[in-house]
Amino acid sequence: IMNSTDNTTPSSSSSRHYVVKAAPRVTASGNPISLSDDDEQPILMEAKLREIITSVNHLIISNQELDTALLDDHDDDLLDALKENEDLIHRKIFEATSLAAKLNKHGVHISLADKITQYDGSLVLKKMEEEKKKDQTEKNGGDGIYL
């Protein structure tokens, strides 16, 4: 234990202020690891990207199954889950795209096109949006304003 003012052990006449510091973490080659700044750790960034890709693909499969179930029978809980997943898919794809761009700056080139399942959105939510627009158009008296 070292004195915080001069990095020496305290003498009997000095005030006792001690600082305990964690030992630095290093890689097998001896390079320091900063756990607080993942943006400078390509290996950690790539692992995070793989985690995001897996999560997005599972969410897409889940939404496709929810879409199928909701086309057969309306259920508010399933609809809420579908909406939450839809938002989460978009956020995670954005996060994955940003992370892939950061990795590209480190010389790690990863294409997401072949890793994330193609998803054009929920059919149920698109249908609901079309019905909502149709209702708004009818409420407003048609497609235009007549004088």
Solvent accessible surface area in square Angstrom, and as a share of the most:
residue,aa,sasa,rsa
1,I,138,0.70
2,M,93,0.41
3,N,8,0.04
4,S,51,0.33
5,T,111,0.65
6,D,84,0.44
7,N,103,0.53
8,T,68,0.40
9,T,97,0.56
10,P,35,0.22
11,S,63,0.40
12,S,114,0.74
13,S,109,0.71
14,S,46,0.29
15,S,71,0.46
16,R,164,0.60
17,H,102,0.45
18,Y,89,0.34
19,V,66,0.38
20,V,125,0.72
21,K,164,0.70
22,A,98,0.76
23,A,84,0.65
24,P,111,0.70
25,R,149,0.54
26,V,83,0.48
27,T,53,0.31
28,A,120,0.93
29,S,92,0.59
30,G,46,0.44
31,N,88,0.45
32,P,104,0.66
33,I,51,0.26
34,S,48,0.31
35,L,106,0.53
36,S,114,0.73
37,D,59,0.31
38,D,74,0.38
39,D,63,0.33
40,E,106,0.47
41,Q,39,0.17
42,P,43,0.27
43,I,146,0.74
44,L,72,0.36
45,M,2,0.01
46,E,44,0.20
47,A,57,0.44
48,K,88,0.37
49,L,1,0.01
50,R,148,0.54
51,E,105,0.47
52,I,2,0.01
53,I,18,0.09
54,T,71,0.41
55,S,34,0.22
56,V,0,0.00
57,N,32,0.17
58,H,118,0.53
59,L,27,0.13
60,I,0,0.00
61,I,88,0.44
62,S,40,0.26
63,N,0,0.00
64,Q,85,0.38
65,E,112,0.50
66,L,23,0.11
67,D,11,0.06
68,T,84,0.49
69,A,41,0.32
70,L,15,0.07
71,L,100,0.50
72,D,122,0.63
73,D,101,0.52
74,H,119,0.53
75,D,56,0.29
76,D,93,0.48
77,D,112,0.58
78,L,60,0.30
79,L,13,0.06
80,D,74,0.38
81,A,38,0.30
82,L,0,0.00
83,K,84,0.36
84,E,118,0.53
85,N,22,0.11
86,E,22,0.10
87,D,82,0.42
88,L,56,0.28
89,I,1,0.00
90,H,105,0.47
91,R,146,0.53
92,K,46,0.19
93,I,57,0.29
94,F,151,0.63
95,E,69,0.31
96,A,0,0.00
97,T,73,0.42
98,S,41,0.26
99,L,20,0.10
100,A,13,0.10
101,A,54,0.42
102,K,79,0.33
103,L,0,0.00
104,N,77,0.39
105,K,175,0.74
106,H,74,0.33
107,G,51,0.49
108,V,45,0.26
109,H,143,0.64
110,I,39,0.20
111,S,66,0.42
112,L,27,0.13
113,A,94,0.73
114,D,112,0.58
115,K,80,0.34
116,I,24,0.12
117,T,62,0.36
118,Q,142,0.63
119,Y,36,0.14
120,D,100,0.52
121,G,16,0.15
122,S,1,0.01
123,L,109,0.54
124,V,16,0.09
125,L,34,0.17
126,K,92,0.39
127,K,110,0.47
128,M,72,0.32
129,E,83,0.37
130,E,118,0.53
131,E,89,0.40
132,K,124,0.52
133,K,127,0.54
134,K,128,0.54
135,D,74,0.39
136,Q,88,0.39
137,T,48,0.28
138,E,108,0.49
139,K,160,0.68
140,N,113,0.58
141,G,53,0.51
142,G,32,0.30
143,D,139,0.72
144,G,36,0.34
145,I,160,0.81
146,Y,179,0.68
147,L,214,1.06
